Amino acid sequence: MDVEQRNLWRARWLDSIAELTNLDLQLNMWLDESNTNPHWGYVEFMCCYFDDLILTKGYQRFLEDTWVSVAEYDCLKDWHELLDNYAPPSNDNYDNRAILNDAEWRRIVALGLAAKEQLINLLPPTEAYRLRN
């Protein structure tokens, strides 16, 4: 795959990590009843990360293709696994309020925030700015 594809994937990857680790953004956007953009909810955040970025089977492909370094992956692997295994309250993926009030979701977001801070230190400024929110 070419450099342009890699750079686009990484930009989307970093943007998705930024959204999934920002509880204030989630509280403001997921609960805003006037916002009709479907992106601003749990389902779309998860789809953007797992489906759109082709991470449903993990990072192996992106490690092999060197789109993600081992050090970058090491920062995120525990968070990624928790995120992948998360089940919303009552298994209702569309109850944003219940998800945001769920202690497990908040724990995952907090762990993601710590992982994001580690990741920022590994990235060049041209990428790190995407994670600063």
DSSP file with accessible surface (Angstrom, degrees, kcal/mol):
  #  RESIDUE AA STRUCTURE BP1 BP2  ACC     N-H-->O    O-->H-N    N-H-->O    O-->H-N    TCO  KAPPA ALPHA  PHI   PSI    X-CA   Y-CA   Z-CA
    1    1 A M              0   0  134      0, 0.0     2,-0.0     0, 0.0     0, 0.0   0.000 360.0 360.0 360.0 150.5    0.0    0.0    0.0
    2    2 A D     >  -     0   0   86      1,-0.1     4,-2.1     4,-0.0     5,-0.2  -0.265 360.0-108.1 -86.6 169.4    1.2    3.5   -0.8
    3    3 A V  H  > S+     0   0  102      1,-0.2     4,-2.9     2,-0.2     5,-0.2   0.870 116.4  56.5 -62.5 -38.9    2.3    6.2    1.6
    4    4 A E  H  > S+     0   0  153      1,-0.2     4,-2.3     2,-0.2    -1,-0.2   0.922 108.5  46.9 -62.9 -42.5   -0.8    8.3    0.9
    5    5 A Q  H  > S+     0   0   98      2,-0.2     4,-2.7     1,-0.2    -1,-0.2   0.914 113.0  49.9 -63.8 -43.6   -3.1    5.5    2.0
    6    6 A R  H  X S+     0   0   73     -4,-2.1     4,-2.8     2,-0.2    -2,-0.2   0.936 111.4  47.9 -60.2 -46.9   -1.0    4.9    5.1
    7    7 A N  H  X S+     0   0   79     -4,-2.9     4,-2.2     1,-0.2    -2,-0.2   0.896 112.6  48.4 -64.2 -40.0   -1.1    8.6    6.0
    8    8 A L  H  X S+     0   0  104     -4,-2.3     4,-2.3    -5,-0.2     5,-0.2   0.929 112.5  48.9 -64.9 -44.8   -4.9    8.8    5.5
    9    9 A W  H  X S+     0   0   13     -4,-2.7     4,-2.7     1,-0.2    -2,-0.2   0.939 111.7  49.0 -59.5 -46.4   -5.4    5.6    7.6
   10   10 A R  H  X S+     0   0    1     -4,-2.8     4,-2.9     2,-0.2     5,-0.2   0.900 109.3  52.1 -64.1 -38.7   -3.2    6.9   10.4
   11   11 A A  H  X S+     0   0   15     -4,-2.2     4,-2.4     1,-0.2    -1,-0.2   0.945 113.3  44.1 -61.9 -45.5   -5.0   10.3   10.4
   12   12 A R  H  X S+     0   0  102     -4,-2.3     4,-2.2     2,-0.2    -2,-0.2   0.879 113.0  53.1 -66.3 -37.5   -8.3    8.5   10.8
   13   13 A W  H  X S+     0   0    0     -4,-2.7     4,-2.4    -5,-0.2    -2,-0.2   0.947 111.5  44.4 -61.8 -49.1   -6.9    6.1   13.4
   14   14 A L  H  X S+     0   0    0     -4,-2.9     4,-2.6     1,-0.2    -2,-0.2   0.902 112.4  52.0 -66.1 -40.2   -5.6    9.0   15.5
   15   15 A D  H  X S+     0   0   62     -4,-2.4     4,-2.1    -5,-0.2    -1,-0.2   0.910 110.4  49.2 -61.9 -40.4   -8.8   10.9   15.2
   16   16 A S  H  X S+     0   0    5     -4,-2.2     4,-2.6     2,-0.2    -2,-0.2   0.920 110.2  49.8 -66.5 -42.9  -10.8    7.9   16.3
   17   17 A I  H  X S+     0   0    0     -4,-2.4     4,-1.1     1,-0.2    -2,-0.2   0.927 109.2  53.5 -60.3 -43.2   -8.5    7.3   19.3
   18   18 A A  H  < S+     0   0    8     -4,-2.6     3,-0.4     1,-0.2    -2,-0.2   0.917 111.6  44.7 -59.5 -42.8   -9.0   11.0   20.2
   19   19 A E  H >< S+     0   0   35     -4,-2.1     3,-1.2     1,-0.2    -1,-0.2   0.909 111.9  51.2 -68.5 -42.1  -12.8   10.7   20.1
   20   20 A L  H 3< S+     0   0    1     -4,-2.6    -1,-0.2     1,-0.2    -2,-0.2   0.617 112.9  46.4 -73.3 -11.9  -12.9    7.4   22.1
   21   21 A T  T 3< S+     0   0    2     -4,-1.1     2,-0.7    -3,-0.4    -1,-0.2   0.264  91.6  87.9-112.3  10.4  -10.7    8.8   24.8
   22   22 A N    <>  +     0   0   29     -3,-1.2     4,-2.1    -4,-0.2     5,-0.1  -0.828  46.3 176.9-115.3  93.3  -12.5   12.1   25.3
   23   23 A L  H  > S+     0   0   37     -2,-0.7     4,-3.1     1,-0.2     5,-0.2   0.879  81.3  56.2 -63.8 -38.4  -15.3   11.7   27.8
   24   24 A D  H  > S+     0   0  114      2,-0.2     4,-2.5     1,-0.2    -1,-0.2   0.926 108.1  48.1 -60.7 -44.1  -16.2   15.4   27.7
   25   25 A L  H  > S+     0   0   44      2,-0.2     4,-2.9     1,-0.2     5,-0.4   0.933 112.8  48.9 -59.8 -45.9  -16.7   15.3   24.0
   26   26 A Q  H  X>S+     0   0    0     -4,-2.1     4,-2.5     1,-0.2     5,-0.6   0.934 111.4  48.7 -60.9 -47.2  -18.8   12.2   24.4
   27   27 A L  H  X5S+     0   0   48     -4,-3.1     4,-0.8     1,-0.2    -1,-0.2   0.915 116.6  43.1 -59.9 -43.2  -20.9   13.8   27.1
   28   28 A N  H  <5S+     0   0  116     -4,-2.5    -2,-0.2    -5,-0.2     4,-0.2   0.906 125.5  30.1 -70.3 -42.1  -21.5   16.9   25.0
   29   29 A M  H ><5S+     0   0   47     -4,-2.9     3,-0.6    -5,-0.2    -3,-0.2   0.875 116.9  51.1 -91.4 -40.6  -22.1   15.3   21.7
   30   30 A W  H 3<5S+     0   0   14     -4,-2.5    -3,-0.2    -5,-0.4    66,-0.1   0.800 116.9  41.4 -69.1 -28.4  -23.7   11.9   22.4
   31   31 A L  T 3<<S+     0   0   47     -4,-0.8     2,-1.0    -5,-0.6    -1,-0.2   0.445  82.9 112.0-100.2   0.5  -26.3   13.5   24.7
   32   32 A D    X   -     0   0   63     -3,-0.6     3,-1.4    -4,-0.2     8,-0.1  -0.624  48.5-167.5 -78.2 103.3  -27.1   16.6   22.6
   33   33 A E  T 3  S+     0   0  169     -2,-1.0    -1,-0.2     1,-0.3    -4,-0.0   0.710  84.0  59.9 -67.9 -18.2  -30.7   15.9   21.5
   34   34 A S  T 3  S+     0   0   98     -3,-0.1     2,-0.7     2,-0.0    -1,-0.3   0.645  84.6  92.6 -83.1 -12.8  -30.5   18.7   18.9
   35   35 A N    <   +     0   0   45     -3,-1.4    -1,-0.0    -6,-0.1    -3,-0.0  -0.713  47.1 175.0 -85.4 117.4  -27.6   17.0   17.1
   36   36 A T        +     0   0  132     -2,-0.7    -1,-0.1     3,-0.0    -3,-0.0   0.378  40.3 117.1-103.4   3.1  -28.9   14.8   14.3
   37   37 A N    >   -     0   0   81      1,-0.2     3,-1.5     2,-0.0    -2,-0.1  -0.615  59.4-147.6 -73.3 118.7  -25.5   13.7   12.9
   38   38 A P  T 3  S+     0   0  102      0, 0.0     6,-0.4     0, 0.0    -1,-0.2   0.682  88.1  76.3 -65.4 -14.2  -25.3   10.0   13.4
   39   39 A H  T 3  S+     0   0   42      1,-0.2     2,-2.0     5,-0.1     6,-0.1   0.839  77.6  78.9 -62.1 -31.1  -21.5   10.1   13.9
   40   40 A W  S <  S+     0   0   61     -3,-1.5     2,-0.3   -11,-0.1    -1,-0.2  -0.437  81.0  73.9 -88.1  71.3  -22.0   11.4   17.4
   41   41 A G  S  > S-     0   0    8     -2,-2.0     4,-2.3     1,-0.1     5,-0.2  -0.981  89.9 -94.7-166.5 167.3  -22.8    8.3   19.3
   42   42 A Y  H  > S+     0   0   10     -2,-0.3     4,-2.5     1,-0.2     5,-0.3   0.906 117.3  54.4 -54.7 -48.2  -21.3    5.1   20.7
   43   43 A V  H  > S+     0   0   26     50,-0.5     4,-2.6     1,-0.2    -1,-0.2   0.934 112.1  42.4 -58.2 -48.4  -22.2    3.0   17.7
   44   44 A E  H  > S+     0   0   70     -6,-0.4     4,-2.9     2,-0.2    -1,-0.2   0.882 111.5  54.5 -69.8 -37.1  -20.5    5.2   15.2
   45   45 A F  H  X S+     0   0    1     -4,-2.3     4,-1.7     2,-0.2    -1,-0.2   0.936 113.1  43.8 -59.9 -43.8  -17.5    5.8   17.4
   46   46 A M  H  X>S+     0   0   23     -4,-2.5     4,-3.1    -5,-0.2     5,-0.6   0.908 113.8  50.1 -68.5 -40.3  -17.0    2.0   17.6
   47   47 A C  I  X>S+     0   0   35     -4,-2.6     5,-2.8    -5,-0.3     4,-1.1   0.906 108.6  52.9 -64.9 -40.7  -17.7    1.5   13.9
   48   48 A C  I  <>S+     0   0   24     -4,-2.9     5,-0.6     3,-0.2    -1,-0.2   0.901 117.3  38.2 -60.2 -41.0  -15.2    4.2   13.0
   49   49 A Y  I  <5S+     0   0    0     -4,-1.7     6,-0.4    -5,-0.2     4,-0.3   0.964 129.7  25.0 -76.7 -53.8  -12.5    2.5   15.1
   50   50 A F  I  <>S+     0   0   13     -4,-3.1     5,-2.5    -5,-0.2     6,-1.0   0.935 132.3  28.2 -82.4 -47.2  -13.1   -1.2   14.5
   51   51 A D  I ><<S+     0   0   89     -4,-1.1     3,-1.2    -5,-0.6    -3,-0.2   0.963 122.5  43.0 -83.1 -55.0  -14.9   -1.4   11.1
   52   52 A D  I 3 <S+     0   0   76     -5,-2.8    -3,-0.2     1,-0.3    -4,-0.2   0.847 120.8  42.8 -63.4 -33.6  -13.7    1.6    9.1
   53   53 A L  T 3 <S-     0   0    2     -5,-0.6    -1,-0.3    -6,-0.4    -2,-0.2   0.425 110.0-122.7 -91.5   0.3  -10.1    1.1   10.2
   54   54 A I  T < 5 +     0   0   87     -3,-1.2     3,-0.2    -4,-0.1    -3,-0.2   0.910  69.0 134.6  59.6  47.4  -10.3   -2.7    9.7
   55   55 A L    > < +     0   0    0     -5,-2.5     3,-1.7    -6,-0.4    -4,-0.2   0.266  30.0 105.5-107.9  11.8   -9.3   -3.4   13.4
   56   56 A T  T 3  S+     0   0   73     -6,-1.0    -1,-0.2     1,-0.3     3,-0.1   0.791  90.2  39.5 -63.9 -25.2  -12.0   -6.0   14.1
   57   57 A K  T 3  S-     0   0  198      1,-0.4     3,-0.4    -3,-0.2    -1,-0.3   0.191 121.5-109.2-106.9  13.6   -9.2   -8.7   13.9
   58   58 A G    <   -     0   0   20     -3,-1.7    -1,-0.4     1,-0.2     3,-0.2  -0.415  42.3 -56.5  96.1-167.2   -6.6   -6.6   15.7
   59   59 A Y  S  > S+     0   0    3      1,-0.2     4,-2.3    -2,-0.1     3,-0.4   0.413  92.3 106.3 -97.8  -2.4   -3.5   -4.8   14.7
   60   60 A Q  H  > S+     0   0  115     -3,-0.4     4,-2.7     1,-0.3     5,-0.2   0.888  81.7  48.1 -51.3 -49.4   -1.4   -7.7   13.2
   61   61 A R  H  > S+     0   0   88     -3,-0.2     4,-2.1     1,-0.2    -1,-0.3   0.899 113.8  47.4 -58.2 -41.2   -1.8   -6.5    9.6
   62   62 A F  H  4>S+     0   0    2     -3,-0.4     5,-2.2     2,-0.2     6,-1.7   0.792 111.4  50.5 -77.1 -26.3   -0.9   -3.0   10.4
   63   63 A L  H ><5S+     0   0   34     -4,-2.3     3,-1.1     3,-0.2    -2,-0.2   0.915 111.4  48.5 -70.8 -44.6    2.1   -4.1   12.4
   64   64 A E  H 3<5S+     0   0  130     -4,-2.7    -2,-0.2    -5,-0.3    -3,-0.2   0.880 114.4  45.0 -62.6 -39.1    3.3   -6.3    9.5
   65   65 A D  T 3<5S-     0   0   71     -4,-2.1    -1,-0.3    -5,-0.2    -2,-0.2   0.420 111.6-123.5 -84.7   1.1    2.8   -3.4    7.0
   66   66 A T  T < 5S+     0   0  103     -3,-1.1    -3,-0.2     2,-0.2     3,-0.1   0.748  75.4 127.6  58.2  32.0    4.5   -1.0    9.5
   67   67 A W  S   <S+     0   0   17     -5,-2.2     2,-0.4     1,-0.3    -4,-0.2   0.725  80.7  31.4 -79.9 -24.6    1.6    1.3    9.5
   68   68 A V  S    S-     0   0    2     -6,-1.7    -1,-0.3    -9,-0.1    -2,-0.2  -0.999  88.2-133.0-130.7 133.0    1.7    1.1   13.3
   69   69 A S     >  -     0   0   52     -2,-0.4     4,-2.6    -3,-0.1     5,-0.2  -0.437  23.3-114.6 -81.5 161.7    4.9    0.6   15.2
   70   70 A V  H  > S+     0   0   96      1,-0.2     4,-2.9     2,-0.2     5,-0.2   0.911 118.7  52.9 -60.5 -40.8    5.3   -2.0   17.9
   71   71 A A  H  > S+     0   0   48      2,-0.2     4,-1.4     1,-0.2    -1,-0.2   0.909 109.3  48.5 -63.6 -40.8    5.8    0.8   20.5
   72   72 A E  H  > S+     0   0   15      1,-0.2     4,-1.1     2,-0.2     3,-0.3   0.938 113.1  47.8 -63.6 -45.8    2.6    2.5   19.3
   73   73 A Y  H >X S+     0   0   67     -4,-2.6     4,-2.1     1,-0.2     3,-0.8   0.910 105.7  58.1 -61.4 -43.1    0.7   -0.8   19.6
   74   74 A D  H 3< S+     0   0   77     -4,-2.9     4,-0.4     1,-0.3    -1,-0.2   0.845 103.5  54.1 -58.0 -34.1    2.1   -1.5   23.0
   75   75 A C  H 3< S+     0   0   19     -4,-1.4     4,-0.3    -3,-0.3    -1,-0.3   0.848 120.5  30.7 -64.3 -34.1    0.6    1.8   24.2
   76   76 A L  H <X S+     0   0    0     -4,-1.1     4,-3.3    -3,-0.8     5,-0.3   0.576  89.7  93.9-105.2 -12.6   -2.8    0.8   23.0
   77   77 A K  H  X S+     0   0   81     -4,-2.1     4,-2.2     1,-0.2     5,-0.2   0.872  89.7  44.3 -60.5 -42.6   -3.1   -3.0   23.2
   78   78 A D  H  > S+     0   0  105     -4,-0.4     4,-2.2     2,-0.2    -1,-0.2   0.933 117.4  46.1 -66.4 -44.3   -4.7   -3.2   26.7
   79   79 A W  H  > S+     0   0    3     -4,-0.3     4,-2.9     2,-0.2     5,-0.2   0.934 111.3  52.5 -61.5 -45.9   -7.2   -0.4   25.9
   80   80 A H  H  X S+     0   0   16     -4,-3.3     4,-2.8     1,-0.2    -2,-0.2   0.913 109.6  49.2 -57.3 -43.9   -8.0   -1.9   22.5
   81   81 A E  H  X S+     0   0  119     -4,-2.2     4,-1.7    -5,-0.3    -1,-0.2   0.919 112.2  47.1 -65.2 -43.4   -8.8   -5.3   24.1
   82   82 A L  H  X S+     0   0   43     -4,-2.2     4,-0.7     2,-0.2    -2,-0.2   0.921 113.5  49.0 -62.7 -43.4  -11.1   -3.7   26.7
   83   83 A L  H >< S+     0   0    1     -4,-2.9     3,-0.9     1,-0.2    -2,-0.2   0.924 110.4  51.0 -61.5 -43.0  -12.8   -1.6   24.1
   84   84 A D  H 3< S+     0   0   78     -4,-2.8    -1,-0.2     1,-0.2    -2,-0.2   0.827 114.9  42.9 -65.0 -32.3  -13.3   -4.7   21.9
   85   85 A N  H 3< S+     0   0  111     -4,-1.7    -1,-0.2    -5,-0.2    -2,-0.2   0.435  85.4 123.0 -96.0   1.0  -14.8   -6.7   24.7
   86   86 A Y    <<  -     0   0   19     -3,-0.9    -3,-0.0    -4,-0.7    -4,-0.0  -0.403  40.8-167.4 -68.7 135.7  -17.0   -3.9   26.1
   87   87 A A        -     0   0   55     -2,-0.1     3,-0.1     5,-0.0     4,-0.1  -0.987  20.5-128.3-122.0 120.0  -20.7   -4.7   26.3
   88   88 A P    >   -     0   0    7      0, 0.0     3,-2.4     0, 0.0     5,-0.1  -0.209  44.0 -75.5 -61.7 157.4  -23.1   -1.7   27.0
   89   89 A P  G >  S+     0   0   41      0, 0.0     3,-2.0     0, 0.0     6,-0.2  -0.271 121.6   3.7 -53.3 136.8  -25.6   -1.9   29.8
   90   90 A S  G 3  S-     0   0  124      1,-0.3     3,-0.1    -3,-0.1     8,-0.0   0.677 120.0 -86.2  57.7  17.8  -28.5   -4.2   28.8
   91   91 A N  G <  S+     0   0  128     -3,-2.4     2,-0.9     1,-0.2    -1,-0.3   0.790  87.7 146.7  53.4  31.1  -26.6   -4.8   25.6
   92   92 A D    X   -     0   0   68     -3,-2.0     3,-1.4     1,-0.1    -1,-0.2  -0.816  29.4-175.3-101.0  98.2  -28.2   -1.7   24.1
   93   93 A N  T 3  S+     0   0   71     -2,-0.9   -50,-0.5     1,-0.3    -1,-0.1   0.600  81.8  55.6 -66.8 -13.5  -25.6   -0.1   21.8
   94   94 A Y  T 3  S+     0   0  175      1,-0.1     2,-1.5   -52,-0.1    -1,-0.3   0.426  77.4  95.2-103.4   1.6  -27.9    2.9   21.2
   95   95 A D    <>  +     0   0   63     -3,-1.4     4,-2.3     1,-0.2     5,-0.2  -0.614  46.6 171.1 -92.9  78.7  -28.4    3.9   24.8
   96   96 A N  H  > S+     0   0   34     -2,-1.5     4,-2.8     1,-0.2    -1,-0.2   0.867  73.7  55.3 -57.8 -38.5  -25.7    6.6   24.9
   97   97 A R  H  > S+     0   0  121      1,-0.2     4,-1.6     2,-0.2    -1,-0.2   0.937 109.0  46.4 -62.5 -46.1  -26.8    7.9   28.3
   98   98 A A  H  > S+     0   0   24      2,-0.2     4,-0.6     1,-0.2    -1,-0.2   0.903 113.2  50.3 -64.3 -39.0  -26.5    4.4   29.9
   99   99 A I  H >< S+     0   0    0     -4,-2.3     3,-1.3     1,-0.2     6,-0.2   0.948 110.4  48.8 -63.5 -47.3  -23.1    3.9   28.3
  100  100 A L  H 3< S+     0   0    1     -4,-2.8    -1,-0.2     1,-0.3    -2,-0.2   0.778 113.4  47.9 -66.0 -25.2  -21.8    7.2   29.5
  101  101 A N  H 3< S+     0   0  109     -4,-1.6     2,-0.4    -5,-0.2    -1,-0.3   0.503  87.7 109.2 -89.6  -5.1  -23.0    6.5   33.0
  102  102 A D    <X  -     0   0   39     -3,-1.3     4,-2.3    -4,-0.6     5,-0.2  -0.588  63.9-147.3 -78.2 124.6  -21.5    3.0   33.0
  103  103 A A  H  > S+     0   0   79     -2,-0.4     4,-2.1     1,-0.2    -1,-0.2   0.860  99.3  54.6 -59.5 -35.7  -18.5    2.7   35.3
  104  104 A E  H  > S+     0   0   66      2,-0.2     4,-2.3     1,-0.2    -1,-0.2   0.912 107.4  49.2 -66.7 -42.4  -16.9    0.2   33.0
  105  105 A W  H  > S+     0   0    0     -6,-0.2     4,-2.7     1,-0.2     5,-0.2   0.945 111.5  49.6 -60.9 -44.5  -17.1    2.6   30.0
  106  106 A R  H  X S+     0   0   96     -4,-2.3     4,-2.4     1,-0.2    -2,-0.2   0.877 109.5  51.9 -63.6 -35.3  -15.6    5.3   32.1
  107  107 A R  H  X S+     0   0  124     -4,-2.1     4,-2.6     2,-0.2    -1,-0.2   0.918 110.3  48.6 -65.5 -41.7  -12.8    3.0   33.1
  108  108 A I  H  X S+     0   0    0     -4,-2.3     4,-2.7     2,-0.2    -2,-0.2   0.923 111.6  49.0 -65.3 -42.9  -12.1    2.2   29.5
  109  109 A V  H  X S+     0   0    6     -4,-2.7     4,-2.5     2,-0.2    -2,-0.2   0.930 111.9  49.3 -62.8 -42.2  -12.1    5.8   28.5
  110  110 A A  H  X S+     0   0   60     -4,-2.4     4,-2.0     2,-0.2    -2,-0.2   0.913 111.7  48.0 -64.3 -42.6   -9.7    6.7   31.4
  111  111 A L  H  X S+     0   0   63     -4,-2.6     4,-2.4     1,-0.2    -1,-0.2   0.913 111.7  51.6 -63.4 -40.0   -7.4    3.8   30.4
  112  112 A G  H  X S+     0   0    0     -4,-2.7     4,-2.9     1,-0.2    -2,-0.2   0.887 106.2  54.2 -63.1 -38.6   -7.5    5.0   26.8
  113  113 A L  H  X S+     0   0   76     -4,-2.5     4,-2.1     2,-0.2    -1,-0.2   0.925 109.5  47.0 -62.3 -43.6   -6.7    8.6   27.9
  114  114 A A  H  X S+     0   0   53     -4,-2.0     4,-1.7     2,-0.2    -2,-0.2   0.918 113.4  48.9 -64.0 -41.2   -3.5    7.3   29.7
  115  115 A A  H  X S+     0   0    7     -4,-2.4     4,-2.5     1,-0.2    -2,-0.2   0.907 109.0  53.5 -64.3 -40.6   -2.6    5.2   26.6
  116  116 A K  H  X S+     0   0    2     -4,-2.9     4,-2.7     1,-0.2    -1,-0.2   0.902 105.2  53.7 -61.5 -41.7   -3.2    8.2   24.4
  117  117 A E  H  X S+     0   0   96     -4,-2.1     4,-1.1     1,-0.2    -1,-0.2   0.892 110.4  47.0 -62.0 -39.3   -0.8   10.3   26.5
  118  118 A Q  H  X S+     0   0  110     -4,-1.7     4,-0.5     1,-0.2     3,-0.3   0.913 111.5  51.7 -65.2 -42.9    1.9    7.7   26.0
  119  119 A L  H >X S+     0   0    0     -4,-2.5     3,-1.7     1,-0.2     4,-1.1   0.897 101.1  61.0 -62.9 -40.4    1.2    7.5   22.3
  120  120 A I  H >< S+     0   0    9     -4,-2.7     3,-0.7     1,-0.3    -1,-0.2   0.888  99.8  56.8 -53.9 -39.0    1.5   11.3   22.0
  121  121 A N  H 3< S+     0   0  136     -4,-1.1    -1,-0.3    -3,-0.3    -2,-0.2   0.696 107.4  48.5 -68.9 -18.1    5.1   11.0   23.2
  122  122 A L  H << S+     0   0   81     -3,-1.7    -1,-0.2    -4,-0.5    -2,-0.2   0.645  98.1  85.0 -91.4 -19.0    6.0    8.6   20.4
  123  123 A L  S << S-     0   0   15     -4,-1.1     0, 0.0    -3,-0.7     0, 0.0  -0.572  80.1-114.2 -91.4 149.9    4.5   10.6   17.5
  124  124 A P    >>  -     0   0   59      0, 0.0     4,-2.9     0, 0.0     3,-2.4  -0.390  38.8-105.6 -70.1 156.1    6.0   13.3   15.5
  125  125 A P  H 3> S+     0   0  109      0, 0.0     4,-1.4     0, 0.0    -2,-0.1   0.814 118.7  68.3 -53.9 -30.4    4.3   16.7   16.0
  126  126 A T  H 34 S+     0   0  111      1,-0.2     4,-0.0     2,-0.1    -3,-0.0   0.685 117.1  23.6 -65.9 -16.4    2.6   16.3   12.5
  127  127 A E  H X4 S+     0   0   29     -3,-2.4     3,-1.7    -7,-0.1     4,-0.4   0.687 111.2  68.7-113.4 -35.6    0.6   13.5   14.0
  128  128 A A  H >X S+     0   0    2     -4,-2.9     3,-2.0     1,-0.3     4,-0.6   0.826  87.3  69.1 -59.1 -31.3    0.5   14.2   17.8
  129  129 A Y  G >< S+     0   0  130     -4,-1.4     3,-0.9     1,-0.3    -1,-0.3   0.809  89.0  65.3 -60.0 -26.2   -1.6   17.3   17.3
  130  130 A R  G <4 S+     0   0   74     -3,-1.7    -1,-0.3     1,-0.2    -2,-0.2   0.741 102.8  47.6 -67.9 -21.5   -4.6   15.0   16.3
  131  131 A L  G <4 S+     0   0    0     -3,-2.0     2,-0.9    -4,-0.4    -1,-0.2   0.531  87.4  95.1 -97.1  -8.9   -4.6   13.5   19.8
  132  132 A R    <<        0   0  154     -3,-0.9  -114,-0.0    -4,-0.6    -1,-0.0  -0.753 360.0 360.0 -88.1 107.5   -4.5   16.7   21.8
  133  133 A N              0   0  101     -2,-0.9    -2,-0.0  -115,-0.1    -3,-0.0  -0.808 360.0 360.0-134.1 360.0   -8.0   17.6   22.6
